[in-house]
Amino acid sequence: MLNKFDKILIVRDYKLNTEDSILIDNLPDLLRSDFSSWNDQLSVRTFFKQERAHKAPHFATITTDELLKKAKGLFGQGLQLIVANQIDPKDCCFRGCVWINEVGQYTTEVKFGSGTVRTVTNDCGYDLQVINAKPWESTGWPLIDRCVGKCMKTQLRNVIFEFSWYNVPVGYLKSNFVCWEITDDGTGLGMFREKV
């Protein structure tokens, strides 16, 4: 089963922009890490080494010092850390997800304004939902169409893309579009294959 960091690596495999991040799974590795070339602020997404029913914490904005204070407790809970050069949620114009089925029809849900994609994926909050019966049909929002188009170009089907659009270039490819992760939709019908 793919973990959250594997899903970020798949985004990179498909040449989509994502956060500039590293995986850290223990305190000694964190203490050896050098974030001096990054922004003053970091972003930390976490996931459990063993599957758990409750949500793993997320720190959209955290300093290195704050992270070091929290780290022992996080690792003690069985968490792994995805530490990233922070992409400021205040710069987000909209965020959402798009599910693309085996024939290219898609459903996209978007929340407008600043924030993180977790408001859509975890909190099920969105301002706009577009369900398209045709393989490619406009959402009526040109920037959202650009995001969906980038996801469609991967040719992956039966997957869910989590994405955001920023008012400044961000991420490791320095683009306004960020794909946070790609997840199998659970149907078993798609072209998406988990890495071994």
trRosetta pair geometry for C-beta under 8 A, 3 or more apart (Angstrom, degrees):
i j d omega theta_ij theta_ji phi_ij phi_ji
1 194 6.9 -65 -127 -149 27 157
2 6 4.0 -135 -159 91 90 136
2 7 5.7 106 143 -56 127 80
2 10 7.6 -4 -150 -27 151 132
2 184 7.9 128 26 -3 128 107
2 194 5.0 -143 -39 -136 102 103
2 195 6.8 82 -95 35 102 83
3 6 5.1 104 51 5 64 104
3 7 7.4 -122 103 -7 38 89
3 47 5.7 156 -172 99 98 149
3 80 7.2 21 170 55 147 144
4 7 5.7 -53 -156 30 35 114
4 8 7.0 37 147 -19 64 99
4 45 6.4 -132 146 129 145 122
4 47 4.2 166 2 -38 126 146
4 82 6.3 -106 110 -30 115 140
4 181 6.7 -72 -157 -95 68 154
5 8 5.5 -47 -155 30 42 113
5 9 6.6 44 147 -19 68 101
5 21 7.7 -137 -126 114 91 121
5 23 4.4 27 -125 -84 162 124
5 47 7.6 -140 -18 28 80 132
5 80 7.2 -76 -19 121 126 131
5 82 5.4 180 -85 -91 93 114
6 9 5.5 -53 -152 35 36 113
6 10 6.6 41 149 -23 66 100
6 194 7.8 36 144 -155 143 84
6 195 6.2 -152 -162 44 119 117
7 10 5.6 -44 -150 29 36 115
7 11 7.0 46 148 -23 61 96
7 181 3.7 36 134 -157 123 111
7 182 5.9 -170 -165 50 89 55
7 183 6.2 -4 -129 -74 138 71
8 11 5.5 -46 -159 26 39 116
8 12 6.8 35 146 -15 65 102
8 18 5.6 165 -156 150 85 154
8 19 7.1 -52 -143 50 129 91
8 21 6.4 -47 172 61 162 128
8 82 6.9 137 -17 -147 153 143
8 180 7.5 -52 -98 172 85 49
8 181 5.9 -56 -67 -95 58 86
9 12 5.5 -53 -153 37 39 112
9 13 6.4 48 146 -27 67 100
9 195 7.8 -42 94 5 126 155
10 13 5.2 -44 -147 29 38 118
10 14 6.6 24 157 -8 65 104
10 181 7.6 65 57 -158 106 67
10 182 5.2 -105 106 50 124 115
10 195 7.5 -158 -76 -21 100 116
11 14 6.2 -69 -157 44 29 100
11 16 4.9 -83 -174 70 82 108
11 18 4.4 85 111 -48 141 138
11 179 4.8 -177 -141 99 122 111
11 180 7.4 -146 -71 111 158 13
11 181 6.3 -101 -42 -114 122 34
11 182 5.8 158 -73 -11 76 100
12 15 7.4 39 -178 -79 38 28
12 16 7.4 -103 -81 55 26 65
12 18 6.2 -87 -60 29 79 124
12 172 7.6 1 -106 66 109 144
14 154 4.6 6 -163 -123 137 116
14 156 7.2 -50 -102 -25 151 125
14 182 7.3 57 13 -25 144 154
16 150 6.2 110 -119 157 106 115
16 151 7.7 37 -102 -89 148 57
16 154 7.2 -36 -42 -70 121 121
16 173 8.0 -132 154 8 28 150
16 177 7.6 -82 -166 122 90 111
16 179 4.2 9 138 22 137 136
17 170 7.8 113 158 88 130 66
17 171 4.4 99 172 104 102 151
17 172 6.7 -178 -150 55 71 68
17 173 3.9 -113 -102 46 94 119
17 174 7.7 -128 -129 35 131 22
17 175 4.1 -144 -46 42 162 123
17 177 5.7 121 46 92 123 75
17 178 5.4 -84 110 -106 99 53
17 179 6.6 121 69 15 56 79
18 21 7.7 -65 130 13 101 109
18 171 5.7 161 97 -150 14 124
18 172 6.5 2 69 21 60 106
18 173 7.9 64 19 4 46 102
18 178 6.0 97 -119 -164 38 82
18 179 5.6 -59 -78 72 90 69
18 180 6.5 122 -136 -115 97 26
18 181 7.8 77 -128 -67 134 49
19 43 6.9 -97 -145 69 148 131
19 84 4.1 -11 158 -147 131 144
19 85 7.1 177 -176 53 87 70
19 87 5.9 -117 -106 -13 97 122
19 171 5.7 -93 -91 -119 30 80
19 172 7.0 66 140 -21 20 92
19 178 6.8 49 -51 -159 67 128
19 180 7.3 29 -12 -122 104 68
20 38 7.6 -173 99 -113 123 108
20 84 6.1 124 74 -157 53 82
20 85 4.5 2 73 27 112 115
20 171 6.4 149 -29 -166 78 42
20 172 4.2 129 -81 -74 83 89
21 43 8.0 -69 -95 77 112 96
21 45 7.9 -10 -141 29 155 105
21 82 5.1 25 170 174 138 91
21 83 6.3 159 -153 82 82 38
21 84 3.7 -40 -89 -88 98 89
21 85 7.4 -136 -73 12 56 65
22 33 7.2 174 82 -131 145 129
22 82 7.5 171 81 -153 31 55
22 83 5.7 -18 60 62 82 90
22 84 7.8 165 16 -82 56 50
23 80 6.4 1 -167 164 95 118
23 81 7.4 144 -159 83 47 52
23 82 5.9 -26 -99 -101 64 69
24 29 5.0 -176 -148 108 88 116
24 30 4.9 91 171 -77 144 80
24 33 6.4 -54 -92 -48 136 144
24 80 7.2 166 83 -172 44 72
24 81 4.6 -20 66 69 95 103
24 82 7.9 169 22 -88 74 22
24 83 5.6 19 4 -3 122 117
25 29 6.7 40 47 38 56 148
25 49 7.5 86 -151 -84 114 114
25 75 7.8 112 171 -123 43 100
25 80 4.5 -24 -106 -124 84 99
25 81 7.3 -173 -81 26 37 70
26 29 5.1 91 63 10 80 104
26 30 7.2 -145 99 -7 41 90
26 75 6.2 85 -132 -138 42 139
27 30 5.5 -55 -147 35 36 113
27 31 6.2 35 157 -20 69 105
27 71 5.8 122 -112 136 86 119
27 72 6.1 28 -94 -92 136 68
27 75 5.5 -105 -46 5 88 165
28 31 5.7 -56 -146 37 32 111
28 32 6.4 26 156 -15 66 109
29 32 5.8 -61 -148 41 32 108
29 33 6.6 47 150 -42 64 99
30 33 5.6 -44 -154 9 34 119
30 67 7.5 -144 -169 138 127 110
30 68 7.2 164 140 -105 120 70
30 71 5.4 -175 111 -148 168 150
30 81 7.1 44 -88 51 119 145
30 83 7.7 128 -122 -38 90 149
31 68 7.7 84 -94 -126 72 106
33 83 7.1 69 161 72 166 156
34 37 7.4 53 129 2 96 90
35 38 4.7 -49 -176 32 82 122
35 42 6.4 -39 -159 -77 154 123
35 64 5.5 -177 59 -91 139 125
35 83 7.4 -90 -88 150 127 129
35 85 7.8 169 -156 -89 96 75
38 42 6.8 52 123 -91 144 83
38 85 4.1 -144 -142 -109 111 95
38 86 7.7 105 164 8 114 72
39 42 7.4 169 73 -69 90 46
39 85 5.7 111 10 -169 93 84
39 86 5.3 -89 67 43 135 95
40 63 6.7 -25 157 -120 79 90
41 61 5.2 -27 -169 -152 130 83
41 62 6.9 117 -162 55 76 29
41 63 6.4 -62 -110 -85 57 58
41 86 4.1 -35 110 17 93 158
41 88 7.3 69 81 -85 145 88
42 59 7.8 37 99 105 86 114
42 61 7.9 126 70 -154 41 37
42 62 5.4 -43 70 74 88 81
42 63 7.0 106 16 -140 90 14
42 64 6.3 94 -14 -70 127 63
42 67 6.2 -11 61 -43 140 143
42 83 5.8 -20 -176 -166 133 89
42 84 6.5 136 -170 70 77 48
42 85 7.0 -67 -121 -112 65 26
42 86 5.3 -179 -152 -47 12 97
43 59 6.6 -178 -156 98 47 69
43 60 5.6 -17 -129 -160 101 35
43 61 6.7 -25 -91 -77 75 36
43 62 7.1 122 -107 24 27 88
43 83 7.7 146 78 -159 49 43
43 84 4.5 -25 65 67 96 105
43 85 7.7 5 21 93 92 19
43 86 4.3 125 -30 -112 90 70
43 87 6.4 -34 -15 29 151 66
44 58 7.2 180 95 -156 62 45
44 59 4.4 21 50 50 96 107
44 62 5.7 -29 6 38 111 139
44 67 6.1 141 -46 -115 146 116
44 81 5.5 -30 -159 -159 108 103
44 82 6.8 145 -158 73 52 55
44 83 5.5 -13 -104 -103 85 64
44 84 7.3 -179 -80 21 37 77
45 56 7.7 71 174 108 67 119
45 58 5.3 -2 -116 -122 65 91
45 81 7.7 137 76 -161 43 52
45 82 4.4 -13 64 59 91 114
45 84 7.4 31 4 -6 93 119
46 56 4.3 -142 97 162 89 116
46 57 5.4 28 36 64 132 70
46 58 6.7 -148 20 -80 81 51
46 74 6.3 -120 -115 -163 148 120
46 79 4.4 -1 -176 -173 122 126
46 80 6.7 155 -155 75 68 44
46 81 5.6 -29 -101 -102 83 58
46 82 7.0 -162 -79 17 32 78
47 56 5.0 -138 -104 -9 36 171
47 79 6.8 140 71 -150 24 76
47 80 5.7 -19 63 55 77 93
47 82 7.5 40 0 -16 97 108
48 51 6.6 127 88 -113 120 14
48 52 4.5 89 -5 2 172 112
48 56 5.8 -154 -29 -80 78 116
48 77 7.6 -84 -108 132 91 91
48 78 5.4 35 -151 112 84 103
48 79 6.0 -55 -94 -97 51 60
48 80 7.7 121 -145 10 7 80
49 78 5.0 -109 29 176 101 90
49 79 7.4 -158 -19 -107 80 12
49 80 5.9 104 -69 -31 80 103
50 78 6.0 -34 25 166 94 144
52 56 7.6 113 57 -63 121 84
52 78 7.8 131 -44 85 130 127
55 122 6.4 60 -117 -144 141 133
56 79 6.1 135 -147 -123 112 112
57 74 7.3 -103 51 -116 126 105
57 79 7.6 -21 36 -117 92 159
58 116 7.2 179 134 132 142 167
58 118 6.1 -176 47 -55 163 155
59 62 4.1 18 148 -33 133 129
59 66 7.9 -177 -170 117 151 122
59 67 7.5 -179 81 -92 159 88
59 70 7.9 134 -55 68 151 165
60 86 7.6 86 160 -145 55 104
60 89 5.0 0 174 -28 141 128
60 116 5.3 -131 -97 -56 128 133
61 86 6.1 62 -112 -142 65 144
61 88 7.2 39 -86 -123 113 69
61 89 7.3 -102 -37 11 104 103
62 66 4.8 -128 -169 87 88 124
62 67 5.2 103 134 -60 124 89
62 70 7.8 -62 -159 23 143 141
62 86 8.0 171 37 -81 57 125
63 66 4.6 97 53 7 80 101
63 67 6.9 -142 94 -5 43 87
64 67 5.6 -56 -150 36 31 114
64 68 6.4 33 153 -21 66 105
65 68 5.8 -54 -149 34 31 111
65 69 6.6 32 153 -19 63 104
66 69 5.7 -56 -154 34 34 112
66 70 6.4 18 155 -8 67 111
67 70 6.0 -67 -147 45 31 103
67 71 6.0 52 155 -55 68 99
67 83 7.2 68 -155 -117 156 118
68 71 5.6 -31 -140 -1 30 123
70 73 5.8 -72 -170 49 56 109
70 74 5.7 52 141 -26 88 111
71 74 5.6 -60 -144 37 32 111
71 75 6.1 24 163 -12 70 106
71 81 7.5 -45 -127 -41 88 154
72 75 6.1 -56 -145 41 27 105
72 76 6.1 34 152 -25 62 112
73 76 5.4 -55 -144 36 29 118
73 77 6.7 30 156 -21 62 102
74 77 6.0 -57 -157 30 32 109
74 79 4.7 -71 173 62 82 132
74 81 6.5 59 131 -67 142 111
75 78 7.8 61 179 -66 38 13
75 79 6.4 -102 -91 59 30 78
75 81 7.9 -56 -70 -23 81 109
84 87 7.2 -32 132 -5 128 87
87 91 7.2 -105 172 58 74 120
87 164 7.9 139 129 79 139 143
87 166 6.9 -106 -178 -75 112 150
87 170 4.5 83 -129 177 109 141
87 171 6.4 10 -83 -60 134 68
87 178 6.6 58 -167 -73 171 165
88 91 4.7 82 80 0 97 105
88 92 7.9 -147 106 -22 59 79
89 92 5.4 -30 -163 -1 52 122
89 114 5.5 96 142 174 76 90
89 115 5.3 9 -179 -139 117 13
89 116 5.2 -59 -109 -54 126 76
90 114 4.9 0 -132 -144 36 144
91 114 7.2 85 24 -118 18 100
91 166 4.8 31 128 -157 102 104
91 167 5.4 -130 -171 41 78 87
91 168 5.3 -56 -164 25 137 103
91 170 7.0 138 100 -53 141 135
92 95 5.7 -15 -175 -40 134 109
92 113 7.4 48 100 125 92 36
92 114 5.0 117 57 -134 89 50
92 115 5.9 -98 73 47 142 44
92 116 7.4 -180 -30 -80 163 33
92 164 5.3 -58 -132 -173 111 124
92 165 7.3 100 -159 73 67 47
92 166 5.7 -56 -100 -98 46 73
92 167 7.9 170 -127 -5 3 82
93 112 7.4 -37 155 -153 60 70
93 113 7.6 -32 -172 -94 31 11
93 143 7.3 -33 105 135 142 158
93 165 4.9 -48 57 100 108 95
93 166 6.4 158 -2 -124 88 17
93 167 5.4 115 -54 -53 105 84
94 110 5.2 19 170 -178 123 112
94 111 6.5 170 -156 85 74 44
94 112 4.8 -33 -101 -110 100 53
94 113 7.2 54 -91 14 60 34
94 143 7.4 124 36 106 125 123
94 144 7.1 -43 94 -80 148 94
94 164 7.2 -177 98 -151 43 62
94 165 5.4 15 54 43 79 106
95 110 7.1 159 84 -149 27 68
95 111 5.7 -15 63 57 78 92
95 115 6.5 -121 23 87 131 86
95 116 6.7 -64 66 165 176 23
95 117 4.3 -131 169 -89 129 69
95 119 7.1 100 77 48 122 102
95 120 6.1 -152 114 -5 90 127
95 162 7.9 16 179 179 97 80
95 163 6.9 -169 -149 101 64 48
95 164 4.0 -18 -104 -104 95 87
95 165 7.4 -162 -76 19 52 63
96 108 6.0 67 132 178 136 88
96 109 5.1 -169 -158 95 109 53
96 110 3.6 -65 -55 -97 147 58
96 111 6.2 158 -76 11 83 65
96 117 7.0 -120 -23 -135 10 90
96 120 5.1 160 -124 -109 51 170
96 126 6.5 69 -119 -123 104 116
96 128 7.9 -53 -91 68 151 91
96 144 7.6 14 38 -132 143 106
96 147 7.8 103 57 117 103 154
96 162 7.8 -154 113 -148 30 55
96 163 6.4 -12 66 63 64 81
96 164 7.8 135 14 -89 52 51
97 108 7.0 -169 95 -143 41 61
97 109 5.9 5 52 52 79 91
97 117 7.1 99 -55 -171 87 113
97 120 5.7 176 -5 125 96 130
97 121 6.0 95 -40 -79 137 91
97 160 5.5 12 177 180 120 100
97 161 6.4 167 -155 84 67 49
97 162 4.9 -30 -98 -100 95 60
97 163 7.0 139 -101 18 40 73
98 106 5.4 8 -178 -178 101 126
98 107 7.1 169 -152 85 57 42
98 108 4.2 -17 -101 -97 87 92
98 109 8.0 -180 -80 20 47 57
98 147 7.3 159 -21 123 135 99
98 148 5.3 150 -106 -112 163 84
98 151 5.5 150 70 67 133 165
98 160 7.2 168 83 -152 38 57
98 161 5.1 -5 54 54 88 100
98 163 7.0 0 4 13 100 121
99 106 6.3 163 83 -152 50 70
99 107 5.0 1 52 54 100 91
99 108 7.7 -170 22 -76 60 46
99 159 7.5 -165 -142 100 59 33
99 160 4.8 -24 -94 -99 78 83
99 185 6.0 87 -148 -101 109 131
100 104 6.3 -15 -171 -136 103 39
100 105 7.4 157 -153 80 57 36
100 106 4.6 -25 -99 -96 69 101
100 151 6.6 178 -29 133 135 113
100 152 6.6 162 -109 -98 150 70
100 156 7.0 105 70 99 130 73
100 157 5.6 -100 119 -127 99 58
100 158 7.3 -74 93 -28 67 22
100 159 6.3 -1 51 56 92 72
100 161 7.5 28 -5 -3 107 105
101 104 7.2 -57 69 18 67 14
101 105 5.0 -4 39 60 113 86
101 106 7.1 -164 6 -81 74 46
101 157 6.4 12 134 -173 25 97
101 158 6.1 38 -146 -79 44 63
101 185 7.9 -57 -101 38 61 168
102 157 4.8 96 -116 146 38 134
102 158 5.5 16 -65 -46 76 103
102 187 7.8 -111 -41 100 108 148
102 189 5.1 -65 -66 133 131 121
102 190 6.4 -140 -88 -93 81 60
103 135 6.2 -103 140 -86 77 101
103 157 7.6 99 -7 -148 19 142
104 135 3.4 32 100 -142 123 97
104 136 6.8 -40 153 -44 122 74
104 152 6.9 61 -149 -141 97 106
104 157 6.7 -69 -68 -106 55 115
105 132 5.8 -164 -159 96 75 78
105 133 6.0 -17 -131 -149 127 24
105 134 6.9 134 -105 73 85 12
105 135 6.1 -75 -64 -90 53 45
106 132 5.4 17 57 46 70 112
106 148 6.4 148 106 -155 160 119
106 152 7.5 -91 -43 -80 146 103
107 129 7.0 -1 -175 -173 94 91
107 130 7.0 176 -150 89 50 52
107 131 4.8 -4 -109 -108 93 72
107 132 7.3 -167 -78 20 46 69
108 128 7.9 1 110 113 90 95
108 129 7.2 176 90 -148 49 48
108 130 5.1 2 54 53 92 96
108 139 6.3 -49 57 -97 136 136
108 144 6.7 139 130 176 152 116
108 148 5.9 -77 -66 -86 147 119
109 120 5.7 156 110 -159 107 117
109 126 4.0 -84 177 -95 99 166
109 128 7.1 164 -152 89 45 56
109 129 4.9 -8 -103 -103 80 82
110 120 7.3 -32 -124 -99 20 143
110 126 5.9 94 59 -157 27 105
110 127 6.4 -51 99 55 72 85
110 128 4.6 -9 57 61 99 104
110 129 7.8 -180 20 -77 67 40
110 141 7.7 -99 44 63 166 162
110 144 5.9 -68 -65 -114 158 128
111 115 6.6 -48 114 70 128 135
111 119 5.2 -66 42 101 173 120
111 120 5.2 -150 -9 -64 114 99
111 125 5.8 50 -92 113 133 87
111 126 5.1 -109 -62 -121 77 53
111 127 5.5 109 -127 -3 47 93
112 127 5.0 -45 6 39 94 154
112 128 7.3 67 -35 -5 101 110
115 119 5.2 8 147 -11 138 141
116 119 6.4 130 72 -11 63 88
116 164 7.8 -63 -148 -79 42 143
117 120 5.7 -53 -172 38 61 107
117 121 5.8 37 140 -5 87 113
117 162 4.9 99 160 178 152 109
117 163 7.2 138 -104 61 136 19
117 164 5.6 -115 -60 -57 103 103
117 180 5.5 -136 29 -7 156 153
118 121 5.7 -65 -126 54 37 96
118 122 4.5 -5 -171 18 82 120
118 123 6.7 71 140 -5 71 97
119 122 7.4 -28 -80 54 12 84
119 123 5.0 -36 -152 45 45 127
119 125 4.9 -56 165 62 86 115
120 123 7.2 3 -33 56 9 81
120 124 7.3 39 -172 -117 38 19
120 125 6.3 -98 -91 67 43 60
120 126 5.4 57 -122 -76 94 95
120 162 7.7 164 79 -137 119 92
121 162 5.9 -15 -60 -111 137 125
126 129 5.9 92 106 -61 137 86
128 139 7.7 80 148 175 131 120
128 141 7.4 56 149 -22 168 147
128 144 7.7 -80 98 -92 144 163
130 139 4.4 -145 -11 -132 175 92
130 140 7.4 -177 -103 20 138 97
130 144 7.8 117 10 135 142 143
132 135 8.0 -35 127 96 117 1
132 136 7.8 12 150 -143 151 14
132 137 4.4 176 -148 51 123 113
132 139 7.7 -86 -55 -82 121 67
133 137 7.5 23 50 3 57 150
134 137 4.3 95 61 -42 111 117
136 152 6.7 74 -96 -153 106 165
138 145 5.4 -22 -137 -95 77 133
139 144 4.7 -64 68 101 150 124
139 145 5.6 -160 24 -66 95 78
139 148 6.7 136 -27 -7 122 148
141 144 3.9 46 91 20 115 117
141 145 6.4 172 84 -18 58 83
142 145 5.4 -54 -146 34 31 116
142 146 6.7 37 154 -24 64 98
143 146 5.5 -43 -152 26 38 115
143 147 6.9 39 149 -17 63 99
143 165 5.6 92 160 -159 119 168
144 147 5.6 -50 -154 34 38 112
144 148 6.3 35 150 -15 69 105
144 165 7.8 -106 -82 -20 52 144
145 148 5.7 -55 -143 42 33 109
145 149 5.9 39 154 -26 66 108
146 149 5.6 -54 -145 35 28 116
146 150 6.6 32 155 -22 62 101
146 165 7.9 90 76 -104 112 130
146 177 6.8 -129 125 -71 105 133
147 150 6.0 -53 -154 30 30 110
147 151 6.8 25 150 -13 63 106
147 163 5.0 150 -169 125 121 152
147 165 6.0 -98 -65 -59 126 110
147 177 5.7 176 -103 -129 78 115
148 151 5.7 -59 -154 39 35 111
148 152 6.1 37 150 -23 69 108
149 152 5.5 -52 -142 36 32 113
149 153 6.5 40 156 -29 64 101
150 153 5.9 -49 -153 23 30 116
150 154 7.9 41 149 -29 56 92
150 163 7.9 131 72 -120 121 149
150 177 5.9 118 2 154 165 160
150 179 7.3 -144 117 -52 123 120
151 154 6.2 -44 -172 10 40 113
151 156 7.7 -76 177 56 75 104
151 161 4.3 -127 -123 7 133 166
151 163 7.0 -107 -56 -44 121 141
151 179 7.0 142 -87 -105 90 128
152 155 7.9 47 164 -68 48 35
154 182 7.8 -116 127 -108 172 152
155 191 6.8 -37 130 75 84 161
156 159 4.7 -13 142 20 116 143
156 182 6.6 22 112 -169 168 140
156 190 6.8 34 180 177 74 120
156 191 5.7 -142 -133 72 51 105
156 192 5.4 56 -158 -71 109 91
157 189 7.7 -63 117 112 103 89
157 190 4.9 -164 95 -135 66 88
157 191 5.3 73 35 7 84 100
157 192 7.6 -145 64 -22 42 88
158 184 6.9 11 126 -158 90 69
158 185 4.9 -121 177 33 66 116
158 187 5.0 -106 -152 50 123 120
158 188 7.9 -79 160 52 151 17
158 189 4.9 168 -80 75 157 83
158 190 2.6 -140 62 -63 113 108
158 191 7.2 137 36 12 98 58
158 192 6.4 -131 84 12 86 108
159 182 5.4 9 171 -178 133 95
159 183 6.4 151 -163 77 79 39
159 184 6.0 -54 -107 -106 77 35
159 185 5.9 -145 -99 -27 19 90
159 190 5.7 127 -39 -166 79 163
159 192 4.7 115 -73 -50 117 143
160 182 7.3 159 78 -157 47 50
160 183 4.8 -18 58 62 98 95
160 184 7.9 2 16 87 83 9
160 185 5.6 116 -29 -84 93 84
161 179 5.7 -54 -168 -142 106 110
161 181 7.9 -176 -147 92 47 40
161 182 5.5 -16 -100 -105 70 78
162 179 6.9 113 76 -167 55 60
162 180 4.1 -47 99 54 110 110
162 181 5.3 22 35 47 115 73
162 182 7.9 -148 17 -74 73 36
162 183 7.6 46 -19 -2 101 107
163 177 6.6 -18 -168 -167 116 86
163 178 6.4 157 -156 86 64 54
163 179 5.0 -31 -97 -103 88 60
163 180 6.7 -161 -85 2 29 81
164 177 7.7 157 83 -154 48 43
164 178 4.9 -5 56 57 90 104
164 180 7.0 61 -6 -40 98 106
165 176 5.6 25 -162 146 74 96
165 177 5.9 -19 -104 -97 73 61
165 178 7.8 -173 -79 21 28 75
166 169 7.4 144 86 -97 117 11
166 170 5.0 37 45 3 163 125
166 176 5.1 -149 61 -154 70 64
166 177 8.0 -152 19 -58 79 18
166 178 6.8 46 -14 -9 111 112
167 176 7.2 32 -101 -135 10 109
168 176 7.3 161 87 -104 16 79
169 174 4.2 38 154 176 122 74
169 175 5.7 -3 -142 -79 87 8
169 176 6.0 -65 -92 -56 54 60
170 174 7.0 144 46 -127 5 43
170 175 7.2 -57 54 65 54 44
170 176 7.4 71 18 -117 84 30
170 178 6.2 -35 87 -59 110 124
171 174 6.6 -155 70 -59 69 26
171 175 6.1 -34 56 41 122 78
171 178 5.0 169 -57 -105 137 102
175 178 7.2 159 82 -65 92 60
179 182 6.9 13 162 -52 123 88
182 192 7.1 -158 142 -123 112 130
184 190 6.4 -168 -140 49 83 136
184 192 4.8 -170 -95 99 85 137
184 194 7.2 -55 -32 -57 137 93
185 190 6.6 110 27 -31 98 137
187 190 6.5 98 63 -22 103 90
